[in-house]
Amino acid sequence: MFHPVLRHAAAAALATLLLAACGSGATPSELPVLPPVSTSPAGMTQADNAALDAYVQAKMVEGNIPGVSLAVMDNGRLLYAKAYGYADLAGRAPARPEHRFEIGSISKTFVTMATMLLVEEGKIKLDEKISTYIGPVLPSWEAITIRHLLNHSSGLPEYPTDAARAIVEGARIVPEAEILTLYKTFPAQRAPGVSWSYSNVGFDVLGIIVSRVSGKYYGDFLQERVFGPLGMHDTRIMTPVVNVPGKATGYLLNDRKRLEADVPSASLRNYLSLGASGVESSALDMAKFDAALRANTVLTAASRDAMWTASVQVRPQTPTASEINMGLGWFMSMESGHRRIGHSGGMPGYISDIVLYPDEGISVVVLTNQGFGEGAVPSAMSRHIAKMFRPDLPE
């Protein structure tokens, strides 16, 4: 949906690591043209949308994508849901809209929701220094506030240092407290509130703050306050247990060969499960999330509007591109008079996108089980699909 750096920020470095790590456990295969396998949600009756189906299948062939799962919502009502291709190539298991995919940086929107819930309860203040919640910090962190974390203007680095990653990606599962201690050694790279700079570190810290303030692991907080109440039964935080039923297998491309994106250690999965990128979800569950955002069933309208109000500029307008801004945990832009809000995410073996047009009532979620291949990109697909249902929208 946005600048390529934003689409791939959650996993670009990890993708290189995992491609190198794919050894005897990987299953390479040549890239055949995938047959047009598609499935609708269990128990749901909907007429096929031939134009949409043909478009998605063509994009899958173009991008060599094993599986796509999508949902289209009209003012919070599920309008169309379908999965295409395969959740698992080895077993030729068709993808289903119920399958879980790793959604990467879209996870940041859930940590944002958890934070705003605690703001509504008076337990967190947006303009309070983060040291209030996590204790003593480096001098370069001292002026950082919760708002700065949420809008990526904290000045914290995008990724952990190589030395820190060597620890958190080792064989030992590292607890949140130890990760926070490591993160606290990273100097901020600029003064907070001055400019936008994408920071996975900042959102990991935010997830830990949710844990500290709520008194429970932020993933448990999300389960109790968001996933459970919304009936998002196929949504969870990643765990060191990789092969859990109901999850689509992730794939990477390497020299025109497809490899399973095996994660090499339980500790790495624990690290990835922090706030910046740790959620797995299905297209159907993301439709429930969209409905909750539109109906204010979890957050108040004031909190939602705060998330969706421009807070810091990401990219200025140019003759060929619109201005992009950051709200609280969400990207936003104005395209030919139409507000567009969303987020995309990438993980080793997965790229996904969610886009919402608040004024037109249309939202689209696209989940794929291939990371960083050439060809079709979920953000371009989500825009095009939205336009198929609202022809006046730009792509």
C-alpha positions as CSV (number, residue, x, y, z in Angstrom):
1,M,0.0,0.0,0.0
2,F,2.9,2.3,0.7
3,H,6.5,3.0,0.0
4,P,8.4,-0.3,-0.6
5,V,10.5,0.3,2.4
6,L,7.4,0.3,4.6
7,R,6.0,-2.8,3.0
8,H,9.2,-4.8,3.7
9,A,10.4,-3.2,6.9
10,A,9.3,-6.0,9.2
11,A,11.4,-8.7,7.6
12,A,13.9,-7.6,5.0
13,A,16.9,-8.5,7.1
14,L,15.4,-11.7,8.4
15,A,14.5,-12.9,4.9
16,T,18.2,-12.9,4.0
17,L,19.1,-14.7,7.2
18,L,16.4,-17.4,6.7
19,L,17.2,-18.0,3.0
20,A,20.8,-18.8,4.1
21,A,19.4,-21.0,6.9
22,C,17.2,-23.2,4.7
23,G,19.2,-26.4,4.6
24,S,18.2,-30.0,4.7
25,G,14.7,-29.1,6.2
26,A,13.8,-26.9,3.2
27,T,11.9,-28.3,0.3
28,P,12.9,-26.6,-3.0
29,S,10.7,-26.9,-6.1
30,E,10.6,-25.5,-9.5
31,L,7.9,-22.9,-10.1
32,P,5.0,-24.4,-11.9
33,V,1.9,-22.5,-13.0
34,L,-0.4,-23.0,-10.1
35,P,-3.9,-24.4,-10.9
36,P,-6.8,-22.1,-10.0
37,V,-7.7,-23.9,-6.8
38,S,-10.0,-21.7,-4.7
39,T,-12.2,-22.1,-1.6
40,S,-14.9,-20.1,0.1
41,P,-15.4,-20.0,3.9
42,A,-17.0,-23.0,5.4
43,G,-20.7,-22.6,5.7
44,M,-20.9,-19.4,3.8
45,T,-22.8,-19.0,0.6
46,Q,-21.6,-16.4,-1.8
47,A,-21.7,-16.1,-5.6
48,D,-18.4,-16.3,-7.3
49,N,-17.0,-13.0,-8.5
50,A,-15.5,-14.1,-11.7
51,A,-13.6,-10.9,-12.4
52,L,-12.0,-10.8,-9.0
53,D,-11.1,-14.5,-9.1
54,A,-9.5,-14.1,-12.5
55,Y,-7.5,-11.1,-11.3
56,V,-6.2,-12.8,-8.2
57,Q,-5.3,-16.0,-10.0
58,A,-3.4,-14.0,-12.7
59,K,-1.5,-12.1,-10.0
60,M,-0.6,-15.4,-8.3
61,V,0.9,-16.7,-11.6
62,E,2.7,-13.4,-12.2
63,G,4.2,-13.4,-8.7
64,N,4.6,-17.2,-8.3
65,I,2.6,-17.0,-5.2
66,P,1.5,-20.4,-3.7
67,G,-1.5,-19.1,-1.8
68,V,-3.7,-16.0,-1.3
69,S,-6.5,-15.5,1.2
70,L,-8.6,-12.4,1.1
71,A,-11.6,-10.7,2.5
72,V,-13.6,-7.7,1.3
73,M,-15.8,-5.8,3.8
74,D,-18.5,-3.2,3.1
75,N,-19.0,-1.0,6.2
76,G,-17.9,-3.8,8.5
77,R,-20.1,-6.5,6.7
78,L,-18.2,-9.4,5.1
79,L,-18.9,-9.0,1.4
80,Y,-16.6,-11.5,-0.2
81,A,-14.1,-14.0,1.2
82,K,-12.0,-16.6,-0.7
83,A,-8.7,-18.3,-0.7
84,Y,-6.8,-19.3,-3.8
85,G,-3.9,-21.8,-4.4
86,Y,-2.3,-23.8,-1.7
87,A,-1.7,-23.4,2.1
88,D,0.8,-26.2,1.7
89,L,2.4,-27.3,-1.5
90,A,3.9,-30.6,-0.4
91,G,0.5,-31.9,0.7
92,R,-1.4,-30.0,-2.0
93,A,-3.7,-28.6,0.7
94,P,-5.9,-25.9,-0.7
95,A,-5.8,-22.5,1.1
96,R,-8.9,-21.6,3.0
97,P,-10.0,-18.2,4.4
98,E,-9.8,-19.8,7.8
99,H,-6.0,-20.5,7.5
100,R,-3.7,-18.4,9.6
101,F,-0.9,-16.4,8.0
102,E,1.9,-14.4,9.7
103,I,0.9,-10.8,9.2
104,G,4.2,-9.2,10.1
105,S,4.0,-5.4,10.8
106,I,0.2,-5.4,10.6
107,S,0.7,-6.7,14.2
108,K,1.5,-3.1,15.1
109,T,-2.1,-2.2,14.7
110,F,-3.1,-4.6,17.4
111,V,-0.4,-3.3,19.9
112,T,-1.8,0.1,19.1
113,M,-5.3,-1.1,20.0
114,A,-4.0,-2.5,23.2
115,T,-2.3,0.7,24.1
116,M,-5.4,2.8,23.3
117,L,-7.5,0.5,25.5
118,L,-5.1,1.3,28.4
119,V,-5.2,5.0,27.5
120,E,-9.0,4.9,27.8
121,E,-8.6,3.3,31.2
122,G,-6.2,6.1,32.3
123,K,-3.4,3.6,32.8
124,I,-1.3,5.1,30.0
125,K,-1.0,8.6,28.8
126,L,0.0,9.3,25.2
127,D,2.3,12.2,26.0
128,E,3.9,10.6,29.1
129,K,7.6,9.7,28.9
130,I,8.1,6.0,28.4
131,S,10.6,5.9,31.3
132,T,7.5,6.3,33.5
133,Y,6.5,2.7,32.5
134,I,9.9,1.0,32.0
135,G,12.2,2.7,34.4
136,P,15.6,4.3,33.9
137,V,16.6,4.8,30.3
138,L,19.6,6.2,28.3
139,P,19.7,10.0,28.2
140,S,18.8,9.9,24.4
141,W,15.6,8.0,25.4
142,E,14.6,10.4,28.2
143,A,12.2,12.6,26.1
144,I,10.5,9.7,24.2
145,T,6.8,9.5,24.8
146,I,4.2,6.8,24.1
147,R,3.0,8.9,21.2
148,H,6.5,9.0,19.7
149,L,6.5,5.1,19.8
150,L,3.1,4.9,18.1
151,N,3.9,7.3,15.3
152,H,7.5,6.1,14.6
153,S,9.0,9.5,15.6
154,S,10.9,8.1,18.7
155,G,14.3,8.1,17.0
156,L,14.9,4.5,18.1
157,P,16.6,2.3,15.5
158,E,14.6,0.2,13.0
159,Y,16.1,-3.1,14.1
160,P,18.1,-4.5,17.1
161,T,21.9,-4.4,16.9
162,D,23.7,-7.4,15.5
163,A,25.0,-8.1,19.0
164,A,21.5,-8.1,20.5
165,R,20.2,-10.3,17.6
166,A,22.9,-12.8,18.3
167,I,21.4,-13.2,21.8
168,V,17.7,-13.2,21.0
169,E,18.1,-15.4,17.9
170,G,20.1,-18.0,19.8
171,A,19.0,-21.4,21.1
172,R,17.7,-20.0,24.4
173,I,14.3,-18.4,24.7
174,V,14.9,-14.9,26.0
175,P,12.3,-13.4,28.3
176,E,10.8,-9.9,27.7
177,A,12.6,-8.4,30.6
178,E,16.0,-9.4,29.2
179,I,15.1,-8.2,25.7
180,L,14.1,-4.8,27.2
181,T,17.4,-4.6,29.0
182,L,19.2,-5.2,25.7
183,Y,17.0,-2.6,23.9
184,K,17.7,0.0,26.5
185,T,21.4,-0.1,25.5
186,F,20.5,1.2,21.9
187,P,21.0,5.0,21.7
188,A,18.3,6.9,19.9
189,Q,19.4,8.0,16.5
190,R,17.7,11.4,16.6
191,A,15.7,13.5,18.9
192,P,12.1,12.3,19.4
193,G,9.2,14.1,17.7
194,V,11.4,15.7,15.0
195,S,10.9,13.3,12.1
196,W,9.4,10.0,11.1
197,S,11.7,6.9,11.0
198,Y,10.3,3.4,11.0
199,S,11.2,1.5,14.2
200,N,10.4,-2.1,15.0
201,V,12.4,-1.7,18.2
202,G,9.9,1.1,19.2
203,F,6.9,-1.2,18.8
204,D,8.6,-4.1,20.6
205,V,9.1,-1.7,23.5
206,L,5.5,-0.7,23.2
207,G,4.4,-4.3,23.5
208,I,6.5,-4.7,26.6
209,I,5.0,-1.5,28.1
210,V,1.5,-3.0,27.6
211,S,2.7,-6.0,29.5
212,R,4.1,-3.9,32.3
213,V,1.1,-1.7,32.7
214,S,-1.6,-4.4,32.3
215,G,0.3,-6.9,34.5
216,K,0.1,-9.7,31.9
217,Y,1.9,-10.6,28.7
218,Y,0.6,-8.3,26.0
219,G,-0.4,-11.3,23.9
220,D,-2.7,-12.5,26.7
221,F,-4.0,-9.0,27.0
222,L,-4.9,-9.0,23.3
223,Q,-6.6,-12.4,23.7
224,E,-8.7,-11.2,26.6
225,R,-9.6,-7.8,25.3
226,V,-9.5,-8.1,21.5
227,F,-9.2,-11.6,20.0
228,G,-11.6,-13.3,22.4
229,P,-14.4,-10.7,22.5
230,L,-14.3,-10.3,18.7
231,G,-14.5,-14.1,18.1
232,M,-11.1,-14.0,16.3
233,H,-10.6,-17.7,17.1
234,D,-7.9,-18.1,14.4
235,T,-5.7,-15.3,15.6
236,R,-2.8,-15.6,18.1
237,I,0.7,-14.5,18.9
238,M,3.4,-16.7,17.4
239,T,4.9,-19.3,19.7
240,P,8.1,-21.5,19.4
241,V,5.8,-24.3,18.2
242,V,5.9,-23.8,14.5
243,N,3.8,-26.6,12.8
244,V,0.4,-25.9,14.4
245,P,-2.7,-27.1,12.5
246,G,-4.5,-24.4,10.6
247,K,-1.5,-22.4,9.6
248,A,-0.5,-21.8,6.0
249,T,3.1,-22.8,5.2
250,G,5.3,-19.8,4.3
251,Y,7.6,-19.9,1.3
252,L,10.6,-18.0,-0.1
253,L,12.0,-17.7,-3.6
254,N,15.6,-18.4,-4.2
255,D,17.1,-18.6,-7.7
256,R,13.6,-19.4,-9.1
257,K,13.1,-22.2,-6.6
258,R,10.5,-22.2,-3.9
259,L,11.7,-23.1,-0.3
260,E,9.7,-23.5,2.8
261,A,10.6,-20.5,5.1
262,D,11.7,-22.6,8.1
263,V,12.5,-20.6,11.2
264,P,15.7,-22.0,12.5
265,S,15.2,-21.7,16.2
266,A,12.5,-21.5,18.9
267,S,14.2,-18.4,20.3
268,L,13.9,-16.6,17.0
269,R,10.2,-17.2,16.9
270,N,10.0,-15.9,20.5
271,Y,11.8,-12.8,19.4
272,L,9.5,-12.4,16.4
273,S,6.5,-12.7,18.7
274,L,7.2,-9.2,20.2
275,G,4.9,-6.3,19.4
276,A,6.4,-5.3,16.1
277,S,5.5,-8.4,14.1
278,G,4.2,-11.3,16.2
279,V,0.5,-11.9,15.2
280,E,-0.8,-14.7,13.0
281,S,-4.4,-14.3,11.7
282,S,-6.8,-15.3,9.0
283,A,-8.6,-13.3,6.4
284,L,-11.9,-14.0,8.2
285,D,-10.6,-12.8,11.5
286,M,-9.2,-9.7,10.0
287,A,-12.7,-9.0,8.7
288,K,-13.9,-9.1,12.3
289,F,-11.1,-6.7,13.3
290,D,-12.2,-4.3,10.5
291,A,-15.8,-4.5,11.6
292,A,-14.8,-3.7,15.2
293,L,-12.8,-0.6,14.0
294,R,-15.7,0.7,12.0
295,A,-18.3,0.1,14.7
296,N,-16.2,1.1,17.7
297,T,-16.9,-2.1,19.5
298,V,-13.5,-2.3,21.2
299,L,-12.3,1.2,21.2
300,T,-14.3,4.4,21.4
301,A,-14.8,6.6,18.4
302,A,-12.4,9.1,19.9
303,S,-9.6,6.6,20.2
304,R,-10.2,5.3,16.7
305,D,-10.1,8.9,15.4
306,A,-6.9,9.6,17.3
307,M,-5.3,6.5,15.6
308,W,-6.5,7.7,12.2
309,T,-5.5,11.4,12.5
310,A,-2.2,12.4,10.9
311,S,0.5,12.8,13.5
312,V,3.8,12.9,11.6
313,Q,4.6,13.1,7.9
314,V,6.2,10.0,6.3
315,R,6.6,11.3,2.8
316,P,5.7,14.7,1.3
317,Q,3.6,15.1,-1.7
318,T,5.4,15.0,-5.0
319,P,4.2,15.5,-8.6
320,T,3.8,11.7,-9.0
321,A,2.9,10.6,-5.5
322,S,0.5,11.7,-2.7
323,E,1.6,12.7,0.8
324,I,1.8,9.9,3.3
325,N,1.3,10.4,7.0
326,M,1.4,8.3,10.1
327,G,-1.3,8.3,12.7
328,L,-1.0,6.1,15.8
329,G,0.1,2.7,14.4
330,W,-1.6,3.3,11.0
331,F,-0.4,4.8,7.7
332,M,-2.7,7.2,5.9
333,S,-2.9,9.1,2.7
334,M,-5.3,11.2,0.6
335,E,-5.6,9.8,-3.0
336,S,-7.6,11.9,-5.4
337,G,-9.8,13.1,-2.6
338,H,-10.2,9.7,-1.0
339,R,-8.8,8.9,2.4
340,R,-6.8,5.6,2.6
341,I,-5.8,4.0,5.8
342,G,-3.9,0.8,6.2
343,H,-0.8,-1.2,7.0
344,S,1.2,-3.9,5.3
345,G,3.5,-6.5,6.7
346,G,6.2,-9.0,5.7
347,M,7.7,-12.0,7.5
348,P,9.9,-14.8,6.2
349,G,7.5,-16.6,3.8
350,Y,4.6,-14.1,4.1
351,I,3.5,-10.7,2.9
352,S,0.1,-9.2,3.7
353,D,-1.9,-6.0,3.5
354,I,-5.0,-4.3,4.9
355,V,-6.5,-1.2,3.4
356,L,-9.5,0.8,4.6
357,Y,-11.4,3.6,2.8
358,P,-13.3,5.1,5.8
359,D,-15.6,7.4,3.7
360,E,-16.5,4.8,1.1
361,G,-17.0,2.0,3.6
362,I,-14.8,-0.5,1.7
363,S,-11.9,-2.5,3.3
364,V,-9.8,-5.3,1.8
365,V,-7.4,-7.8,3.5
366,V,-4.9,-9.8,1.3
367,L,-2.8,-12.4,3.0
368,T,-0.1,-14.4,1.0
369,N,2.3,-17.2,2.0
370,Q,5.2,-16.1,-0.1
371,G,7.7,-13.5,1.1
372,F,9.7,-11.1,-1.0
373,G,9.2,-12.6,-4.5
374,E,9.0,-10.8,-7.7
375,G,5.7,-9.9,-9.3
376,A,2.4,-9.2,-7.5
377,V,2.5,-7.3,-4.2
378,P,-0.4,-7.6,-1.8
379,S,-0.7,-3.9,-1.3
380,A,-1.2,-3.4,-5.1
381,M,-3.8,-6.2,-5.0
382,S,-5.7,-4.8,-2.1
383,R,-6.0,-1.4,-3.9
384,H,-7.2,-2.9,-7.1
385,I,-9.7,-5.1,-5.4
386,A,-11.1,-2.1,-3.5
387,K,-11.6,-0.3,-6.8
388,M,-13.4,-3.3,-8.2
389,F,-16.1,-2.7,-5.6
390,R,-15.8,1.1,-5.6
391,P,-15.0,2.1,-9.2
392,D,-14.4,5.8,-8.2
393,L,-11.4,4.9,-6.0
394,P,-7.9,5.4,-7.3
395,E,-5.4,2.5,-7.4
